[in-house]
Every structure is written in C-alpha cells, then in structure tokens.
Amino acid sequence: MIRTILMTGLFAMLGLFALGLVFKIFGGLLGIAIWLVVVAVKIAIVGAIAYLAIRIVSPGTARRLRERWSETRVRTY
C-alpha cells in the first residue's frame, strides 16, 4: 500500500515536471511566433505607406509595380 502511494506521488511529480517543461518550451516558441508576426505587420505597413506615396507621386510607376508583382506567370517546360 505504501509502495502504491509512493509510486503515485512519484508519477505525479514527474508529470508536473514534464508539464512545466513543455509549457516553458511552448511559451518561448509562442513568444518568437508573436514577435515574427509583429515584425511582418510592421514591414507590411511600411510597404503600404511607400506604395501609397509612389502611387500619389508617380501613378505610372505604381501601375508597373502592380503589374510586376501581380502577374500570372506561365511556366514553359
């Protein structure tokens, strides 16, 4: 009976240790992922502002940029 109680306690402690370790790793990965999303949004905002400025100053250049990046590429083999 004592052995069963001690083994249950041991497994509970190992489970808590493993659970804490997993959440620490996932917490770090989640932090990195959020940081990357924030950086990507900042880059997108700067790009949108730059495109808006180009569109106001030089509509022809904005049209060429839009055509260049939105064209459908046809693959020839």
C-alpha positions as a LaTeX table, in Angstrom:
\begin{tabular}{lrrr}
\hline
Residue & $x$ (\AA) & $y$ (\AA) & $z$ (\AA) \\
\hline
Met1 & 0.00 & 0.00 & 0.00 \\
Ile2 & 2.82 & 2.42 & 0.86 \\
Arg3 & 4.54 & 1.44 & $-2.38$ \\
Thr4 & 1.42 & 2.30 & $-4.41$ \\
Ile5 & 1.08 & 5.68 & $-2.70$ \\
Leu6 & 4.77 & 6.49 & $-3.25$ \\
Met7 & 4.65 & 5.45 & $-6.93$ \\
Thr8 & 1.54 & 7.56 & $-7.50$ \\
Gly9 & 3.27 & 10.54 & $-5.90$ \\
Leu10 & 6.41 & 9.93 & $-7.98$ \\
Phe11 & 4.42 & 9.78 & $-11.22$ \\
Ala12 & 2.51 & 12.91 & $-10.24$ \\
Met13 & 5.78 & 14.78 & $-9.62$ \\
Leu14 & 7.27 & 13.56 & $-12.92$ \\
Gly15 & 4.08 & 14.60 & $-14.71$ \\
Leu16 & 4.18 & 18.08 & $-13.20$ \\
Phe17 & 7.86 & 18.43 & $-14.14$ \\
Ala18 & 7.18 & 17.31 & $-17.73$ \\
Leu19 & 4.15 & 19.59 & $-18.00$ \\
Gly20 & 6.12 & 22.58 & $-16.73$ \\
Leu21 & 8.95 & 21.84 & $-19.18$ \\
Val22 & 6.54 & 21.56 & $-22.11$ \\
Phe23 & 4.82 & 24.84 & $-21.28$ \\
Lys24 & 8.17 & 26.64 & $-20.93$ \\
Ile25 & 9.23 & 25.44 & $-24.38$ \\
Phe26 & 5.85 & 26.30 & $-25.94$ \\
Gly27 & 5.90 & 29.68 & $-24.21$ \\
Gly28 & 9.23 & 30.52 & $-25.84$ \\
Leu29 & 8.04 & 29.32 & $-29.25$ \\
Leu30 & 4.83 & 31.30 & $-28.88$ \\
Gly31 & 6.84 & 34.41 & $-27.98$ \\
Ile32 & 9.05 & 34.02 & $-31.06$ \\
Ala33 & 5.99 & 33.48 & $-33.28$ \\
Ile34 & 4.26 & 36.60 & $-31.94$ \\
Trp35 & 7.46 & 38.62 & $-32.41$ \\
Leu36 & 7.72 & 37.45 & $-36.05$ \\
Val37 & 4.08 & 38.38 & $-36.71$ \\
Val38 & 4.63 & 41.86 & $-35.22$ \\
Val39 & 7.73 & 42.39 & $-37.40$ \\
Ala40 & 5.84 & 41.19 & $-40.50$ \\
Val41 & 2.97 & 43.60 & $-39.80$ \\
Lys42 & 5.39 & 46.50 & $-39.36$ \\
Ile43 & 7.09 & 45.67 & $-42.67$ \\
Ala44 & 3.70 & 45.42 & $-44.39$ \\
Ile45 & 2.67 & 48.83 & $-43.01$ \\
Val46 & 5.91 & 50.46 & $-44.19$ \\
Gly47 & 5.49 & 48.82 & $-47.62$ \\
Ala48 & 1.89 & 50.03 & $-47.89$ \\
Ile49 & 2.89 & 53.58 & $-46.98$ \\
Ala50 & 5.73 & 53.51 & $-49.53$ \\
Tyr51 & 3.37 & 52.17 & $-52.23$ \\
Leu52 & 0.80 & 54.84 & $-51.39$ \\
Ala53 & 3.46 & 57.54 & $-51.70$ \\
Ile54 & 4.62 & 56.13 & $-55.06$ \\
Arg55 & 1.01 & 55.91 & $-56.22$ \\
Ile56 & 0.40 & 59.58 & $-55.38$ \\
Val57 & 3.69 & 60.89 & $-56.80$ \\
Ser58 & 4.03 & 58.61 & $-59.85$ \\
Pro59 & 0.93 & 56.63 & $-60.88$ \\
Gly60 & 2.75 & 55.07 & $-63.85$ \\
Thr61 & 5.44 & 53.58 & $-61.65$ \\
Ala62 & 2.79 & 52.26 & $-59.26$ \\
Arg63 & 0.99 & 50.62 & $-62.19$ \\
Arg64 & 4.23 & 48.95 & $-63.34$ \\
Leu65 & 4.93 & 47.72 & $-59.82$ \\
Arg66 & 1.40 & 46.34 & $-59.51$ \\
Glu67 & 1.71 & 44.57 & $-62.87$ \\
Arg68 & 5.13 & 43.19 & $-61.98$ \\
Trp69 & 4.10 & 41.68 & $-58.64$ \\
Ser70 & 0.58 & 40.51 & $-59.57$ \\
Glu71 & 1.26 & 38.98 & $-62.97$ \\
Thr72 & 0.38 & 35.36 & $-63.56$ \\
Arg73 & 3.49 & 33.51 & $-64.55$ \\
Val74 & 3.10 & 30.88 & $-67.24$ \\
Arg75 & 5.52 & 28.00 & $-66.89$ \\
Thr76 & 7.05 & 26.65 & $-70.05$ \\
Tyr77 & 8.78 & 23.31 & $-69.82$ \\
\hline
\end{tabular}
